[in-house]
Amino acid sequence: MKKIVFDSYDQLSKAAADFVAAEINSKPNLVLGLPTGGTPVGMYKNLSEMNKEGKVDFANVTTFNLDEYLGLERSHDQSYWYFMNKNLYSNVNLKEENINIPNGMATDMDAETKAYDKKIEDMGGLDLMVLGIGPNGHIGFNEPDSYLIAPTHTVTLTESTIDANARFFTSREDVPKKAITMGVGNIMKAKKILMLISGANKKAVAKALNEGIVTPQNPATMLLMHPDVTVLIDKDADQ
Ligand code: PGA
């Protein structure tokens, strides 16, 4: 695991965008896994600007998002589809047919999870997976537990995740309790992983990544077993 520490969130965001753009420039048909959350917003802003300036071309890129809430329509302003459309899809030249995000409104969730995994496999797997990290160590919505699930699956969110995400909703009661997420198997099969960690509330989970212990109680520690992980972290989150 390679770690690069930045003085500020803005510097981290620029470096994250440069990293992703370099991967796309070396493989224009990159299969790219993407996160939502507050942390990647700056990266998406930089990538959107770089696309407009002709520095990165999404025309042949395929994206797969990590997760989506269950029960929110795409048009809901807290759905992850809405977030991605606002922060990236509508700003760059990604082709609509190359955008993938789990369908949190599917009537048959079992079929939806299997179809999502098959589509990733049919594309040859993820070339690059970009990840954020929850204050509880979750990656995607793989929550701390006594075990982790490898394929895409539905999950009941932990109380701490509902607390963390309540800031985006009018009230805590409005936060969906369930989600569909790629599993740790999907993430670990990505050829390369870029993890973004920002803010003092991530200090504890970030510190655990230095300790060499892999535990489902901190799902991000799974990444200690992946051969190609780069962590971009700001000094607020670094110990
Ligand atoms: P954040 O969320 O970037 O808003 O902190 C990260 C996550 O929960 O994965």
Residues whose N, C-alpha, C, O or C-beta is under 5 A from the ligand:
A	BS01	PGA	T36 G37 G38 T39 P40 G132 I133 G134 H138 G140
